[in-house]
Amino acid sequence: METKYREQYIRFGLKVQYYRKLLGLTQEAFADKIGRSWSYVSKIESPTRVFGVSMETLFKIADVLEVPVSKLFED
């Protein structure tokens, strides 16, 4: 996906990875909790590709990570 917001997508994925690891969750365990596949989580967290998520998934991610959605977008 081409977007002028590439850095924001990458930063979001890295934040997801950071908070997931803080909770001690593997990508597989996290994927189960948000109702997605391991490969889906891998795409979100990839530091080299842009991958967007739906609002529904965004809210699930924040719930599972126990953080406000805004934390996933902070610099």
Distance bins in CASP14 RR format, pairs under 12 A and 6 or more apart:
PFRMAT RR
TARGET T0000
AUTHOR 0000-0000-0000
RMODE 2
METHOD distances of the structure
MODEL  1
1 9 0 0 0 0 1 0 0 0 0 0 0
1 10 0 0 0 0 0 1 0 0 0 0 0
1 43 0 0 0 0 0 1 0 0 0 0 0
1 49 0 0 0 0 1 0 0 0 0 0 0
1 50 1 0 1 0 0 0 0 0 0 0 0
1 51 1 0 0 1 0 0 0 0 0 0 0
1 52 1 0 0 1 0 0 0 0 0 0 0
2 9 0 0 0 0 0 1 0 0 0 0 0
2 49 0 0 0 0 0 1 0 0 0 0 0
2 50 1 0 0 1 0 0 0 0 0 0 0
3 9 1 0 0 1 0 0 0 0 0 0 0
3 10 0 0 0 0 0 1 0 0 0 0 0
3 49 0 0 0 0 0 1 0 0 0 0 0
3 50 1 0 1 0 0 0 0 0 0 0 0
3 51 0 0 0 0 0 1 0 0 0 0 0
3 52 0 0 0 0 1 0 0 0 0 0 0
4 50 0 0 0 0 0 1 0 0 0 0 0
5 11 0 0 0 0 1 0 0 0 0 0 0
5 12 0 0 0 0 1 0 0 0 0 0 0
5 50 0 0 0 0 1 0 0 0 0 0 0
5 52 0 0 0 0 1 0 0 0 0 0 0
5 73 0 0 0 0 0 1 0 0 0 0 0
6 12 0 0 0 0 0 1 0 0 0 0 0
6 13 0 0 0 0 0 1 0 0 0 0 0
6 46 0 0 0 0 0 1 0 0 0 0 0
6 47 0 0 0 0 0 1 0 0 0 0 0
6 48 0 0 0 0 0 1 0 0 0 0 0
6 49 0 0 0 0 1 0 0 0 0 0 0
6 50 1 0 1 0 0 0 0 0 0 0 0
6 51 0 0 0 0 0 1 0 0 0 0 0
6 52 0 0 0 0 0 1 0 0 0 0 0
7 13 0 0 0 0 0 1 0 0 0 0 0
7 14 0 0 0 0 0 1 0 0 0 0 0
7 47 0 0 0 0 0 1 0 0 0 0 0
7 50 0 0 0 0 1 0 0 0 0 0 0
7 73 0 0 0 0 0 1 0 0 0 0 0
7 75 0 0 0 0 0 1 0 0 0 0 0
8 14 0 0 0 0 0 1 0 0 0 0 0
8 15 0 0 0 0 0 1 0 0 0 0 0
8 50 0 0 0 0 1 0 0 0 0 0 0
8 52 0 0 0 0 0 1 0 0 0 0 0
8 72 0 0 0 0 0 1 0 0 0 0 0
8 73 1 0 0 1 0 0 0 0 0 0 0
8 74 0 0 0 0 0 1 0 0 0 0 0
8 75 0 0 0 0 1 0 0 0 0 0 0
9 15 0 0 0 0 0 1 0 0 0 0 0
9 16 0 0 0 0 0 1 0 0 0 0 0
9 43 0 0 0 0 0 1 0 0 0 0 0
9 44 0 0 0 0 1 0 0 0 0 0 0
9 45 0 0 0 0 0 1 0 0 0 0 0
9 46 0 0 0 0 1 0 0 0 0 0 0
9 47 0 0 0 0 0 1 0 0 0 0 0
9 48 0 0 0 0 0 1 0 0 0 0 0
9 49 0 0 0 0 1 0 0 0 0 0 0
9 50 1 0 1 0 0 0 0 0 0 0 0
9 51 1 0 0 1 0 0 0 0 0 0 0
9 52 1 0 0 1 0 0 0 0 0 0 0
9 53 0 0 0 0 1 0 0 0 0 0 0
9 72 0 0 0 0 0 1 0 0 0 0 0
9 73 0 0 0 0 0 1 0 0 0 0 0
10 16 0 0 0 0 0 1 0 0 0 0 0
10 17 0 0 0 0 0 1 0 0 0 0 0
10 43 0 0 0 0 0 1 0 0 0 0 0
10 44 0 0 0 0 0 1 0 0 0 0 0
10 45 0 0 0 0 1 0 0 0 0 0 0
10 46 0 0 0 0 1 0 0 0 0 0 0
10 47 1 0 1 0 0 0 0 0 0 0 0
10 48 1 0 0 1 0 0 0 0 0 0 0
10 49 0 0 0 0 1 0 0 0 0 0 0
10 50 1 0 0 1 0 0 0 0 0 0 0
10 51 0 0 0 0 1 0 0 0 0 0 0
10 52 0 0 0 0 0 1 0 0 0 0 0
11 17 0 0 0 0 0 1 0 0 0 0 0
11 18 0 0 0 0 0 1 0 0 0 0 0
11 44 0 0 0 0 0 1 0 0 0 0 0
11 45 0 0 0 0 0 1 0 0 0 0 0
11 47 0 0 0 0 1 0 0 0 0 0 0
11 50 0 0 0 0 0 1 0 0 0 0 0
11 71 0 0 0 0 0 1 0 0 0 0 0
11 72 0 0 0 0 1 0 0 0 0 0 0
11 73 1 0 0 1 0 0 0 0 0 0 0
11 74 0 0 0 0 1 0 0 0 0 0 0
11 75 1 0 0 1 0 0 0 0 0 0 0
12 18 0 0 0 0 0 1 0 0 0 0 0
12 19 0 0 0 0 0 1 0 0 0 0 0
12 43 0 0 0 0 0 1 0 0 0 0 0
12 44 1 0 0 1 0 0 0 0 0 0 0
12 45 0 0 0 0 1 0 0 0 0 0 0
12 46 0 0 0 0 0 1 0 0 0 0 0
12 47 0 0 0 0 0 1 0 0 0 0 0
12 50 0 0 0 0 1 0 0 0 0 0 0
12 51 0 0 0 0 1 0 0 0 0 0 0
12 52 0 0 0 0 1 0 0 0 0 0 0
12 53 0 0 0 0 1 0 0 0 0 0 0
12 57 0 0 0 0 0 1 0 0 0 0 0
12 58 0 0 0 0 1 0 0 0 0 0 0
12 61 0 0 0 0 1 0 0 0 0 0 0
12 62 0 0 0 0 0 1 0 0 0 0 0
12 65 0 0 0 0 0 1 0 0 0 0 0
12 69 0 0 0 0 0 1 0 0 0 0 0
12 70 0 0 0 0 0 1 0 0 0 0 0
12 71 0 0 0 0 0 1 0 0 0 0 0
12 72 1 0 1 0 0 0 0 0 0 0 0
12 73 1 0 0 1 0 0 0 0 0 0 0
12 74 0 0 0 0 0 1 0 0 0 0 0
12 75 0 0 0 0 0 1 0 0 0 0 0
13 19 0 0 0 0 1 0 0 0 0 0 0
13 20 0 0 0 0 1 0 0 0 0 0 0
13 21 0 0 0 0 0 1 0 0 0 0 0
13 27 0 0 0 0 0 1 0 0 0 0 0
13 30 0 0 0 0 0 1 0 0 0 0 0
13 40 0 0 0 0 0 1 0 0 0 0 0
13 41 0 0 0 0 1 0 0 0 0 0 0
13 42 0 0 0 0 0 1 0 0 0 0 0
13 43 0 0 0 0 1 0 0 0 0 0 0
13 44 1 0 1 0 0 0 0 0 0 0 0
13 45 1 0 1 0 0 0 0 0 0 0 0
13 46 1 0 0 1 0 0 0 0 0 0 0
13 47 1 0 0 1 0 0 0 0 0 0 0
13 48 0 0 0 0 0 1 0 0 0 0 0
13 49 0 0 0 0 0 1 0 0 0 0 0
13 50 0 0 0 0 1 0 0 0 0 0 0
13 51 0 0 0 0 1 0 0 0 0 0 0
13 52 0 0 0 0 1 0 0 0 0 0 0
13 53 0 0 0 0 1 0 0 0 0 0 0
13 58 0 0 0 0 0 1 0 0 0 0 0
13 61 0 0 0 0 1 0 0 0 0 0 0
13 65 0 0 0 0 0 1 0 0 0 0 0
13 72 1 0 0 1 0 0 0 0 0 0 0
13 73 0 0 0 0 0 1 0 0 0 0 0
14 20 0 0 0 0 0 1 0 0 0 0 0
14 21 0 0 0 0 0 1 0 0 0 0 0
14 44 0 0 0 0 1 0 0 0 0 0 0
14 45 1 0 0 1 0 0 0 0 0 0 0
14 46 0 0 0 0 1 0 0 0 0 0 0
14 47 1 0 0 1 0 0 0 0 0 0 0
14 48 0 0 0 0 0 1 0 0 0 0 0
14 72 0 0 0 0 1 0 0 0 0 0 0
14 73 0 0 0 0 0 1 0 0 0 0 0
14 74 0 0 0 0 0 1 0 0 0 0 0
14 75 0 0 0 0 0 1 0 0 0 0 0
15 21 0 0 0 0 0 1 0 0 0 0 0
15 22 0 0 0 0 0 1 0 0 0 0 0
15 44 0 0 0 0 0 1 0 0 0 0 0
15 45 0 0 0 0 1 0 0 0 0 0 0
15 47 0 0 0 0 0 1 0 0 0 0 0
15 58 0 0 0 0 0 1 0 0 0 0 0
15 61 0 0 0 0 1 0 0 0 0 0 0
15 62 0 0 0 0 0 1 0 0 0 0 0
15 65 0 0 0 0 1 0 0 0 0 0 0
15 67 0 0 0 0 1 0 0 0 0 0 0
15 68 0 0 0 0 0 1 0 0 0 0 0
15 69 0 0 0 0 0 1 0 0 0 0 0
15 70 0 0 0 0 0 1 0 0 0 0 0
15 71 1 0 0 1 0 0 0 0 0 0 0
15 72 1 0 1 0 0 0 0 0 0 0 0
15 73 1 0 0 1 0 0 0 0 0 0 0
15 74 1 0 0 1 0 0 0 0 0 0 0
15 75 0 0 0 0 1 0 0 0 0 0 0
16 22 0 0 0 0 0 1 0 0 0 0 0
16 23 0 0 0 0 0 1 0 0 0 0 0
16 25 0 0 0 0 0 1 0 0 0 0 0
16 27 0 0 0 0 0 1 0 0 0 0 0
16 30 0 0 0 0 1 0 0 0 0 0 0
16 31 0 0 0 0 0 1 0 0 0 0 0
16 34 0 0 0 0 1 0 0 0 0 0 0
16 36 0 0 0 0 0 1 0 0 0 0 0
16 40 0 0 0 0 0 1 0 0 0 0 0
16 41 1 0 0 1 0 0 0 0 0 0 0
16 42 0 0 0 0 0 1 0 0 0 0 0
16 43 0 0 0 0 0 1 0 0 0 0 0
16 44 1 0 1 0 0 0 0 0 0 0 0
16 45 1 0 1 0 0 0 0 0 0 0 0
16 46 0 0 0 0 0 1 0 0 0 0 0
16 47 0 0 0 0 0 1 0 0 0 0 0
16 51 0 0 0 0 0 1 0 0 0 0 0
16 52 0 0 0 0 0 1 0 0 0 0 0
16 53 0 0 0 0 1 0 0 0 0 0 0
16 57 0 0 0 0 0 1 0 0 0 0 0
16 58 0 0 0 0 1 0 0 0 0 0 0
16 60 0 0 0 0 0 1 0 0 0 0 0
16 61 1 0 0 1 0 0 0 0 0 0 0
16 62 0 0 0 0 1 0 0 0 0 0 0
16 64 0 0 0 0 1 0 0 0 0 0 0
16 65 1 0 0 1 0 0 0 0 0 0 0
16 67 0 0 0 0 1 0 0 0 0 0 0
16 69 0 0 0 0 0 1 0 0 0 0 0
16 71 0 0 0 0 0 1 0 0 0 0 0
16 72 1 0 0 1 0 0 0 0 0 0 0
16 73 0 0 0 0 0 1 0 0 0 0 0
17 23 0 0 0 0 0 1 0 0 0 0 0
17 24 0 0 0 0 0 1 0 0 0 0 0
17 25 0 0 0 0 0 1 0 0 0 0 0
17 26 0 0 0 0 0 1 0 0 0 0 0
17 27 0 0 0 0 1 0 0 0 0 0 0
17 30 0 0 0 0 1 0 0 0 0 0 0
17 41 0 0 0 0 1 0 0 0 0 0 0
17 42 0 0 0 0 1 0 0 0 0 0 0
17 43 0 0 0 0 0 1 0 0 0 0 0
17 44 0 0 0 0 1 0 0 0 0 0 0
17 45 1 0 1 0 0 0 0 0 0 0 0
17 46 0 0 0 0 1 0 0 0 0 0 0
17 47 0 0 0 0 1 0 0 0 0 0 0
17 61 0 0 0 0 0 1 0 0 0 0 0
17 65 0 0 0 0 0 1 0 0 0 0 0
17 72 0 0 0 0 0 1 0 0 0 0 0
18 24 0 0 0 0 0 1 0 0 0 0 0
18 25 0 0 0 0 0 1 0 0 0 0 0
18 45 0 0 0 0 1 0 0 0 0 0 0
18 47 0 0 0 0 0 1 0 0 0 0 0
18 65 0 0 0 0 1 0 0 0 0 0 0
18 67 0 0 0 0 1 0 0 0 0 0 0
18 71 0 0 0 0 1 0 0 0 0 0 0
18 72 0 0 0 0 1 0 0 0 0 0 0
18 74 0 0 0 0 0 1 0 0 0 0 0
19 25 0 0 0 0 1 0 0 0 0 0 0
19 30 0 0 0 0 1 0 0 0 0 0 0
19 44 0 0 0 0 0 1 0 0 0 0 0
19 45 0 0 0 0 0 1 0 0 0 0 0
19 61 0 0 0 0 1 0 0 0 0 0 0
19 62 0 0 0 0 1 0 0 0 0 0 0
19 63 0 0 0 0 0 1 0 0 0 0 0
19 64 0 0 0 0 1 0 0 0 0 0 0
19 65 1 0 1 0 0 0 0 0 0 0 0
19 66 1 0 0 1 0 0 0 0 0 0 0
19 67 1 0 1 0 0 0 0 0 0 0 0
19 68 0 0 0 0 0 1 0 0 0 0 0
19 69 0 0 0 0 0 1 0 0 0 0 0
19 71 1 0 0 1 0 0 0 0 0 0 0
19 72 1 0 0 1 0 0 0 0 0 0 0
19 74 0 0 0 0 0 1 0 0 0 0 0
20 26 0 0 0 0 1 0 0 0 0 0 0
20 27 1 0 0 1 0 0 0 0 0 0 0
20 28 0 0 0 0 0 1 0 0 0 0 0
20 29 0 0 0 0 1 0 0 0 0 0 0
20 30 1 0 1 0 0 0 0 0 0 0 0
20 31 0 0 0 0 1 0 0 0 0 0 0
20 33 0 0 0 0 1 0 0 0 0 0 0
20 34 0 0 0 0 1 0 0 0 0 0 0
20 41 1 0 0 1 0 0 0 0 0 0 0
20 42 0 0 0 0 0 1 0 0 0 0 0
20 44 0 0 0 0 1 0 0 0 0 0 0
20 45 1 0 0 1 0 0 0 0 0 0 0
20 61 0 0 0 0 1 0 0 0 0 0 0
20 62 0 0 0 0 0 1 0 0 0 0 0
20 64 0 0 0 0 1 0 0 0 0 0 0
20 65 1 0 0 1 0 0 0 0 0 0 0
20 66 0 0 0 0 0 1 0 0 0 0 0
20 67 0 0 0 0 0 1 0 0 0 0 0
20 72 0 0 0 0 0 1 0 0 0 0 0
21 27 0 0 0 0 1 0 0 0 0 0 0
21 29 0 0 0 0 0 1 0 0 0 0 0
21 30 0 0 0 0 1 0 0 0 0 0 0
21 41 0 0 0 0 0 1 0 0 0 0 0
21 45 0 0 0 0 1 0 0 0 0 0 0
21 65 0 0 0 0 0 1 0 0 0 0 0
22 30 0 0 0 0 0 1 0 0 0 0 0
22 64 0 0 0 0 0 1 0 0 0 0 0
22 65 0 0 0 0 1 0 0 0 0 0 0
22 66 0 0 0 0 1 0 0 0 0 0 0
22 67 0 0 0 0 1 0 0 0 0 0 0
22 71 0 0 0 0 0 1 0 0 0 0 0
23 29 0 0 0 0 1 0 0 0 0 0 0
23 30 0 0 0 0 1 0 0 0 0 0 0
23 33 0 0 0 0 1 0 0 0 0 0 0
23 61 0 0 0 0 0 1 0 0 0 0 0
23 63 0 0 0 0 0 1 0 0 0 0 0
23 64 0 0 0 0 1 0 0 0 0 0 0
23 65 1 0 0 1 0 0 0 0 0 0 0
23 66 1 0 0 1 0 0 0 0 0 0 0
23 67 0 0 0 0 1 0 0 0 0 0 0
24 30 0 0 0 0 1 0 0 0 0 0 0
24 33 0 0 0 0 0 1 0 0 0 0 0
24 64 0 0 0 0 0 1 0 0 0 0 0
24 65 0 0 0 0 0 1 0 0 0 0 0
24 66 0 0 0 0 0 1 0 0 0 0 0
25 31 0 0 0 0 1 0 0 0 0 0 0
25 32 0 0 0 0 1 0 0 0 0 0 0
25 33 1 0 0 1 0 0 0 0 0 0 0
25 34 0 0 0 0 0 1 0 0 0 0 0
25 38 0 0 0 0 0 1 0 0 0 0 0
25 41 0 0 0 0 1 0 0 0 0 0 0
25 45 0 0 0 0 0 1 0 0 0 0 0
25 61 0 0 0 0 0 1 0 0 0 0 0
25 64 1 0 0 1 0 0 0 0 0 0 0
25 65 0 0 0 0 1 0 0 0 0 0 0
25 66 0 0 0 0 0 1 0 0 0 0 0
26 32 0 0 0 0 1 0 0 0 0 0 0
26 33 0 0 0 0 0 1 0 0 0 0 0
26 38 0 0 0 0 1 0 0 0 0 0 0
26 41 0 0 0 0 1 0 0 0 0 0 0
26 42 0 0 0 0 0 1 0 0 0 0 0
26 45 0 0 0 0 0 1 0 0 0 0 0
27 33 0 0 0 0 0 1 0 0 0 0 0
27 34 0 0 0 0 0 1 0 0 0 0 0
27 36 0 0 0 0 0 1 0 0 0 0 0
27 37 0 0 0 0 1 0 0 0 0 0 0
27 38 1 0 1 0 0 0 0 0 0 0 0
27 39 0 0 0 0 1 0 0 0 0 0 0
27 40 0 0 0 0 1 0 0 0 0 0 0
27 41 1 0 1 0 0 0 0 0 0 0 0
27 42 1 0 0 1 0 0 0 0 0 0 0
27 43 0 0 0 0 0 1 0 0 0 0 0
27 44 0 0 0 0 1 0 0 0 0 0 0
27 45 1 0 0 1 0 0 0 0 0 0 0
27 46 0 0 0 0 0 1 0 0 0 0 0
28 34 0 0 0 0 0 1 0 0 0 0 0
28 35 0 0 0 0 0 1 0 0 0 0 0
28 36 0 0 0 0 0 1 0 0 0 0 0
28 37 0 0 0 0 1 0 0 0 0 0 0
28 38 1 0 1 0 0 0 0 0 0 0 0
28 39 0 0 0 0 0 1 0 0 0 0 0
28 40 0 0 0 0 0 1 0 0 0 0 0
28 41 0 0 0 0 1 0 0 0 0 0 0
28 42 0 0 0 0 1 0 0 0 0 0 0
29 35 0 0 0 0 0 1 0 0 0 0 0
29 36 0 0 0 0 0 1 0 0 0 0 0
29 38 0 0 0 0 1 0 0 0 0 0 0
29 41 0 0 0 0 1 0 0 0 0 0 0
29 64 0 0 0 0 1 0 0 0 0 0 0
30 36 0 0 0 0 1 0 0 0 0 0 0
30 37 0 0 0 0 0 1 0 0 0 0 0
30 38 0 0 0 0 1 0 0 0 0 0 0
30 40 0 0 0 0 0 1 0 0 0 0 0
30 41 1 0 1 0 0 0 0 0 0 0 0
30 42 0 0 0 0 0 1 0 0 0 0 0
30 44 0 0 0 0 1 0 0 0 0 0 0
30 45 0 0 0 0 1 0 0 0 0 0 0
30 57 0 0 0 0 0 1 0 0 0 0 0
30 60 0 0 0 0 0 1 0 0 0 0 0
30 61 0 0 0 0 1 0 0 0 0 0 0
30 63 0 0 0 0 0 1 0 0 0 0 0
30 64 1 0 0 1 0 0 0 0 0 0 0
30 65 0 0 0 0 1 0 0 0 0 0 0
31 37 1 0 1 0 0 0 0 0 0 0 0
31 38 1 0 1 0 0 0 0 0 0 0 0
31 39 0 0 0 0 1 0 0 0 0 0 0
31 40 1 0 0 1 0 0 0 0 0 0 0
31 41 1 0 1 0 0 0 0 0 0 0 0
31 42 0 0 0 0 1 0 0 0 0 0 0
31 43 0 0 0 0 0 1 0 0 0 0 0
31 44 0 0 0 0 1 0 0 0 0 0 0
31 45 0 0 0 0 0 1 0 0 0 0 0
31 57 0 0 0 0 0 1 0 0 0 0 0
31 60 0 0 0 0 0 1 0 0 0 0 0
31 61 0 0 0 0 0 1 0 0 0 0 0
31 64 0 0 0 0 1 0 0 0 0 0 0
32 38 0 0 0 0 1 0 0 0 0 0 0
32 40 0 0 0 0 0 1 0 0 0 0 0
32 41 0 0 0 0 1 0 0 0 0 0 0
32 60 0 0 0 0 0 1 0 0 0 0 0
32 64 0 0 0 0 1 0 0 0 0 0 0
33 41 0 0 0 0 1 0 0 0 0 0 0
33 57 0 0 0 0 0 1 0 0 0 0 0
33 60 1 0 0 1 0 0 0 0 0 0 0
33 61 0 0 0 0 1 0 0 0 0 0 0
33 62 0 0 0 0 0 1 0 0 0 0 0
33 63 0 0 0 0 1 0 0 0 0 0 0
33 64 1 0 1 0 0 0 0 0 0 0 0
33 65 0 0 0 0 1 0 0 0 0 0 0
33 66 0 0 0 0 0 1 0 0 0 0 0
34 40 0 0 0 0 1 0 0 0 0 0 0
34 41 1 0 0 1 0 0 0 0 0 0 0
34 44 0 0 0 0 1 0 0 0 0 0 0
34 53 0 0 0 0 1 0 0 0 0 0 0
34 54 0 0 0 0 0 1 0 0 0 0 0
34 56 0 0 0 0 1 0 0 0 0 0 0
34 57 1 0 0 1 0 0 0 0 0 0 0
34 58 0 0 0 0 1 0 0 0 0 0 0
34 59 0 0 0 0 1 0 0 0 0 0 0
34 60 1 0 1 0 0 0 0 0 0 0 0
34 61 1 0 1 0 0 0 0 0 0 0 0
34 62 0 0 0 0 1 0 0 0 0 0 0
34 63 0 0 0 0 1 0 0 0 0 0 0
34 64 1 0 1 0 0 0 0 0 0 0 0
34 65 0 0 0 0 1 0 0 0 0 0 0
35 41 0 0 0 0 1 0 0 0 0 0 0
35 53 0 0 0 0 0 1 0 0 0 0 0
35 56 0 0 0 0 0 1 0 0 0 0 0
35 57 0 0 0 0 1 0 0 0 0 0 0
35 60 1 0 0 1 0 0 0 0 0 0 0
35 61 0 0 0 0 0 1 0 0 0 0 0
35 63 0 0 0 0 0 1 0 0 0 0 0
35 64 0 0 0 0 1 0 0 0 0 0 0
36 42 0 0 0 0 0 1 0 0 0 0 0
36 43 0 0 0 0 1 0 0 0 0 0 0
36 44 0 0 0 0 1 0 0 0 0 0 0
36 45 0 0 0 0 0 1 0 0 0 0 0
36 51 0 0 0 0 0 1 0 0 0 0 0
36 53 0 0 0 0 1 0 0 0 0 0 0
36 54 0 0 0 0 0 1 0 0 0 0 0
36 56 0 0 0 0 0 1 0 0 0 0 0
36 57 1 0 0 1 0 0 0 0 0 0 0
36 58 0 0 0 0 0 1 0 0 0 0 0
36 60 0 0 0 0 1 0 0 0 0 0 0
36 61 0 0 0 0 1 0 0 0 0 0 0
36 64 0 0 0 0 0 1 0 0 0 0 0
37 43 0 0 0 0 1 0 0 0 0 0 0
37 44 0 0 0 0 0 1 0 0 0 0 0
37 57 0 0 0 0 0 1 0 0 0 0 0
38 44 0 0 0 0 0 1 0 0 0 0 0
38 45 0 0 0 0 0 1 0 0 0 0 0
39 45 0 0 0 0 0 1 0 0 0 0 0
39 46 0 0 0 0 0 1 0 0 0 0 0
39 51 0 0 0 0 0 1 0 0 0 0 0
40 46 0 0 0 0 0 1 0 0 0 0 0
40 51 0 0 0 0 1 0 0 0 0 0 0
40 52 0 0 0 0 0 1 0 0 0 0 0
40 53 0 0 0 0 1 0 0 0 0 0 0
40 54 0 0 0 0 0 1 0 0 0 0 0
40 57 0 0 0 0 1 0 0 0 0 0 0
40 60 0 0 0 0 0 1 0 0 0 0 0
40 61 0 0 0 0 0 1 0 0 0 0 0
41 51 0 0 0 0 1 0 0 0 0 0 0
41 53 0 0 0 0 0 1 0 0 0 0 0
41 57 0 0 0 0 0 1 0 0 0 0 0
41 60 0 0 0 0 0 1 0 0 0 0 0
41 61 0 0 0 0 1 0 0 0 0 0 0
41 64 0 0 0 0 0 1 0 0 0 0 0
41 65 0 0 0 0 0 1 0 0 0 0 0
42 48 0 0 0 0 0 1 0 0 0 0 0
42 49 0 0 0 0 1 0 0 0 0 0 0
42 51 0 0 0 0 1 0 0 0 0 0 0
43 49 1 0 0 1 0 0 0 0 0 0 0
43 50 0 0 0 0 1 0 0 0 0 0 0
43 51 1 0 1 0 0 0 0 0 0 0 0
43 52 0 0 0 0 1 0 0 0 0 0 0
43 53 0 0 0 0 1 0 0 0 0 0 0
43 57 0 0 0 0 0 1 0 0 0 0 0
44 50 0 0 0 0 0 1 0 0 0 0 0
44 51 1 0 1 0 0 0 0 0 0 0 0
44 52 1 0 0 1 0 0 0 0 0 0 0
44 53 1 0 0 1 0 0 0 0 0 0 0
44 54 0 0 0 0 0 1 0 0 0 0 0
44 57 0 0 0 0 1 0 0 0 0 0 0
44 58 0 0 0 0 0 1 0 0 0 0 0
44 60 0 0 0 0 0 1 0 0 0 0 0
44 61 0 0 0 0 1 0 0 0 0 0 0
44 65 0 0 0 0 0 1 0 0 0 0 0
44 72 0 0 0 0 0 1 0 0 0 0 0
45 51 0 0 0 0 1 0 0 0 0 0 0
45 52 0 0 0 0 0 1 0 0 0 0 0
45 53 0 0 0 0 0 1 0 0 0 0 0
45 61 0 0 0 0 0 1 0 0 0 0 0
45 72 0 0 0 0 0 1 0 0 0 0 0
46 52 0 0 0 0 0 1 0 0 0 0 0
51 57 0 0 0 0 0 1 0 0 0 0 0
52 58 0 0 0 0 1 0 0 0 0 0 0
52 61 0 0 0 0 0 1 0 0 0 0 0
53 59 0 0 0 0 1 0 0 0 0 0 0
53 60 0 0 0 0 1 0 0 0 0 0 0
53 61 1 0 0 1 0 0 0 0 0 0 0
53 62 0 0 0 0 0 1 0 0 0 0 0
53 69 0 0 0 0 0 1 0 0 0 0 0
53 72 0 0 0 0 0 1 0 0 0 0 0
54 60 0 0 0 0 1 0 0 0 0 0 0
54 61 0 0 0 0 0 1 0 0 0 0 0
55 61 0 0 0 0 0 1 0 0 0 0 0
55 62 0 0 0 0 0 1 0 0 0 0 0
55 69 0 0 0 0 1 0 0 0 0 0 0
56 62 0 0 0 0 0 1 0 0 0 0 0
56 63 0 0 0 0 0 1 0 0 0 0 0
56 69 0 0 0 0 0 1 0 0 0 0 0
57 63 0 0 0 0 0 1 0 0 0 0 0
57 64 0 0 0 0 0 1 0 0 0 0 0
57 69 0 0 0 0 0 1 0 0 0 0 0
57 72 0 0 0 0 0 1 0 0 0 0 0
58 64 0 0 0 0 0 1 0 0 0 0 0
58 65 0 0 0 0 0 1 0 0 0 0 0
58 67 0 0 0 0 0 1 0 0 0 0 0
58 68 0 0 0 0 0 1 0 0 0 0 0
58 69 1 0 0 1 0 0 0 0 0 0 0
58 70 0 0 0 0 0 1 0 0 0 0 0
58 71 0 0 0 0 0 1 0 0 0 0 0
58 72 1 0 0 1 0 0 0 0 0 0 0
58 73 0 0 0 0 1 0 0 0 0 0 0
59 65 0 0 0 0 0 1 0 0 0 0 0
59 67 0 0 0 0 0 1 0 0 0 0 0
59 68 0 0 0 0 0 1 0 0 0 0 0
59 69 1 0 0 1 0 0 0 0 0 0 0
59 72 0 0 0 0 0 1 0 0 0 0 0
60 69 0 0 0 0 0 1 0 0 0 0 0
60 72 0 0 0 0 0 1 0 0 0 0 0
61 67 0 0 0 0 1 0 0 0 0 0 0
61 68 0 0 0 0 0 1 0 0 0 0 0
61 69 0 0 0 0 1 0 0 0 0 0 0
61 71 0 0 0 0 0 1 0 0 0 0 0
61 72 1 0 0 1 0 0 0 0 0 0 0
61 73 0 0 0 0 0 1 0 0 0 0 0
62 68 1 0 0 1 0 0 0 0 0 0 0
62 69 1 0 1 0 0 0 0 0 0 0 0
62 70 0 0 0 0 1 0 0 0 0 0 0
62 71 1 0 0 1 0 0 0 0 0 0 0
62 72 1 0 0 1 0 0 0 0 0 0 0
62 73 0 0 0 0 0 1 0 0 0 0 0
63 69 0 0 0 0 1 0 0 0 0 0 0
63 72 0 0 0 0 0 1 0 0 0 0 0
64 72 0 0 0 0 0 1 0 0 0 0 0
65 71 0 0 0 0 1 0 0 0 0 0 0
65 72 1 0 0 1 0 0 0 0 0 0 0
66 72 0 0 0 0 0 1 0 0 0 0 0
67 73 0 0 0 0 0 1 0 0 0 0 0
67 74 0 0 0 0 1 0 0 0 0 0 0
68 74 0 0 0 0 1 0 0 0 0 0 0
END
